[in-house]
């Protein structure tokens, strides 16, 4: 993904949508999402449009995102993804879903195994599906960040590595306490052969 490209070329997208008959309100909503990305790109570790979508769902004004809002957000981020990655303008007659290019799909097999093991643990523990999804998303993003720092196993991840995920270069906290707790819950779980390293 290339946010710089999107932020530079999005006026072309808005113009096309206007010419193609999209409502002024919908175009403004797309523009608002782009401006939100511009404001928050240094705050979150976006690695895919699915990550952006999930972050928007999780950071709304209301604690629980309605199905309607989630549907519209997914649709808008699918439009942005196709425009930025494939150079495809939206066509109201063709609706392709947001493709699964999230953090999990970029993880090394050993890190995917950590996430898969936690998922099985959480399901067996009877946790809500929505809770599990949030934790898997945040945990995958965390592990991808570590992977991009050169780590290939949990055992090599240091305290400094972990802190770098939660604070910016000036030492300011950039992720919420809730975000920390969601990730922490994964590494405190029983993860089979990964349990000791996770702890």
C-alpha positions as CSV (number, residue, x, y, z in Angstrom):
1,X,0.0,0.0,0.0
2,X,1.2,3.5,-0.7
3,X,-0.6,6.3,1.2
4,X,1.5,9.0,-0.3
5,X,0.3,7.9,-3.7
6,X,-3.4,8.0,-2.5
7,X,-3.0,11.4,-0.8
8,X,-1.5,12.8,-4.0
9,X,-3.9,11.4,-6.5
10,X,-7.3,11.2,-4.7
11,X,-8.6,14.4,-6.4
12,X,-8.8,12.3,-9.6
13,X,-10.9,9.7,-7.8
14,X,-13.3,12.3,-6.5
15,X,-13.6,13.9,-9.9
16,X,-14.4,10.6,-11.5
17,X,-17.0,9.8,-8.9
18,X,-18.7,13.2,-9.5
19,X,-18.6,12.7,-13.3
20,X,-20.0,9.2,-12.8
21,X,-23.0,10.4,-10.9
22,X,-22.2,9.6,-7.3
23,X,-24.0,11.7,-4.8
24,X,-22.3,14.7,-3.3
25,X,-22.8,13.3,0.2
26,X,-21.1,10.0,-0.7
27,X,-18.2,11.8,-2.3
28,X,-17.8,13.9,0.8
29,X,-17.7,10.8,2.9
30,X,-14.9,9.3,0.8
31,X,-13.0,12.6,1.1
32,X,-13.5,12.6,4.8
33,X,-12.0,9.1,5.1
34,X,-9.0,10.2,3.1
35,X,-8.5,13.3,5.3
36,X,-8.8,11.0,8.4
37,X,-6.0,8.8,7.0
38,X,-3.9,11.9,6.4
39,X,-4.4,13.0,10.0
40,X,-3.8,9.6,11.6
41,X,-1.3,7.8,9.4
42,X,1.5,8.6,11.9
43,X,-0.5,7.4,14.8
44,X,-1.4,3.9,13.6
45,X,0.7,1.2,12.0
46,X,-1.4,0.7,8.8
47,X,-0.1,-2.2,6.7
48,X,-3.3,-2.7,4.6
49,X,-6.7,-1.3,3.8
50,X,-8.2,-4.0,5.9
51,X,-6.2,-2.6,8.8
52,X,-7.5,0.9,8.1
53,X,-11.1,-0.5,8.0
54,X,-10.8,-2.3,11.3
55,X,-9.2,0.7,12.9
56,X,-12.0,2.9,11.8
57,X,-14.6,0.4,13.1
58,X,-12.8,0.2,16.5
59,X,-12.2,4.0,16.9
60,X,-15.7,5.3,16.2
61,X,-17.6,7.6,18.6
62,X,-19.8,4.7,19.7
63,X,-18.4,1.6,21.5
64,X,-20.3,-0.7,19.2
65,X,-20.2,-0.2,15.4
66,X,-23.6,-0.7,13.7
67,X,-23.8,-3.1,10.8
68,X,-24.8,-0.3,8.6
69,X,-21.8,1.8,9.4
70,X,-19.4,-1.2,9.1
71,X,-21.0,-2.0,5.6
72,X,-20.4,1.6,4.4
73,X,-16.9,1.8,5.8
74,X,-16.0,-1.5,4.1
75,X,-17.4,-0.3,0.8
76,X,-15.4,3.0,1.0
77,X,-12.1,1.3,1.9
78,X,-12.7,-1.2,-0.9
79,X,-13.0,1.8,-3.3
80,X,-9.8,3.3,-2.0
81,X,-7.9,0.0,-2.1
82,X,-8.8,-0.6,-5.8
83,X,-8.0,2.9,-6.8
84,X,-4.6,3.1,-5.1
85,X,-3.4,-0.5,-5.7
86,X,-4.9,-1.3,-9.0
87,X,-5.6,2.1,-10.6
88,X,-9.3,1.1,-10.9
89,X,-12.0,3.8,-10.5
90,X,-15.3,2.7,-8.8
91,X,-18.1,1.4,-10.9
92,X,-21.5,1.3,-9.3
93,X,-22.4,-1.7,-11.3
94,X,-19.5,-3.8,-10.0
95,X,-18.8,-4.2,-6.3
96,X,-15.8,-6.3,-5.3
97,X,-15.2,-6.8,-1.6
98,X,-12.3,-5.5,0.4
99,X,-9.6,-8.1,-0.3
100,X,-7.9,-10.0,2.5
101,X,-4.5,-8.3,2.6
102,X,-4.4,-7.8,6.3
103,X,-1.5,-8.2,8.6
104,X,-2.1,-11.9,9.2
105,X,-1.6,-12.8,5.6
106,X,1.8,-11.2,5.6
107,X,3.1,-13.0,8.7
108,X,5.7,-15.7,8.6
109,X,4.3,-19.2,9.3
110,X,5.7,-19.3,12.8
111,X,3.9,-16.0,13.7
112,X,0.7,-17.2,12.0
113,X,0.9,-20.3,14.2
114,X,0.9,-18.1,17.3
115,X,-2.2,-16.3,16.1
116,X,-3.9,-19.6,15.1
117,X,-3.1,-21.1,18.4
118,X,-4.6,-18.2,20.3
119,X,-7.7,-18.3,18.1
120,X,-8.2,-22.0,19.0
121,X,-7.6,-21.2,22.7
122,X,-10.0,-18.2,22.7
123,X,-12.8,-20.2,20.9
124,X,-12.4,-23.1,23.4
125,X,-12.6,-20.6,26.3
126,X,-16.0,-19.3,24.9
127,X,-14.9,-15.8,24.1
128,X,-17.2,-13.7,21.9
129,X,-16.5,-13.8,18.2
130,X,-16.2,-10.0,18.1
131,X,-13.6,-10.0,20.9
132,X,-11.6,-12.7,19.2
133,X,-11.6,-10.9,15.9
134,X,-10.3,-7.7,17.6
135,X,-7.5,-9.5,19.4
136,X,-6.5,-11.4,16.3
137,X,-6.3,-8.2,14.3
138,X,-4.3,-6.3,16.8
139,X,-2.0,-9.3,17.6
140,X,-1.3,-9.8,13.9
141,X,-0.5,-6.1,13.4
142,X,1.9,-6.3,16.4
143,X,3.7,-9.4,15.1
144,X,4.0,-8.0,11.6
145,X,5.6,-4.9,13.1
146,X,8.1,-7.1,14.9
147,X,8.7,-9.1,11.7
148,X,9.4,-5.9,9.9
149,X,12.0,-5.1,12.6
150,X,13.8,-8.3,11.6
151,X,12.4,-10.8,14.1
152,X,11.7,-14.3,13.1
153,X,10.7,-15.8,16.5
154,X,9.1,-14.5,19.6
155,X,12.2,-15.3,21.6
156,X,14.3,-12.5,20.0
157,X,11.8,-9.7,20.6
158,X,13.1,-7.3,23.3
159,X,11.4,-4.8,25.6
160,X,12.6,-1.9,23.4
161,X,11.0,-3.6,20.4
162,X,7.7,-3.8,22.2
163,X,7.8,-0.3,23.4
164,X,8.5,1.0,19.9
165,X,5.1,-0.4,18.8
166,X,3.3,1.7,21.4
167,X,5.2,5.0,21.4
168,X,6.5,7.3,18.7
169,X,10.0,8.4,18.1
170,X,9.5,11.2,20.8
171,X,8.4,8.7,23.4
172,X,4.8,9.7,23.2
173,X,2.2,7.0,23.6
174,X,0.3,6.5,20.3
175,X,-1.9,3.5,21.2
176,X,-4.6,3.2,23.8
177,X,-4.4,1.1,27.0
178,X,-7.2,-1.0,25.6
179,X,-5.1,-1.7,22.6
180,X,-2.3,-2.9,24.9
181,X,-4.7,-5.1,26.9
182,X,-6.0,-6.8,23.7
183,X,-2.5,-7.7,22.6
184,X,-1.4,-8.7,26.2
185,X,-4.3,-11.1,26.4
186,X,-2.8,-13.1,23.5
187,X,0.6,-13.4,25.0
188,X,-0.8,-14.4,28.4
189,X,-2.8,-17.2,26.9
190,X,-1.8,-20.9,26.6
191,X,0.0,-21.0,23.2
192,X,1.5,-24.4,23.3
193,X,5.1,-24.5,22.3
194,X,5.1,-20.7,22.1
195,X,3.9,-20.1,25.6
196,X,7.2,-19.6,27.3
197,X,8.5,-17.2,24.7
198,X,5.2,-15.3,24.7
199,X,5.3,-14.8,28.4
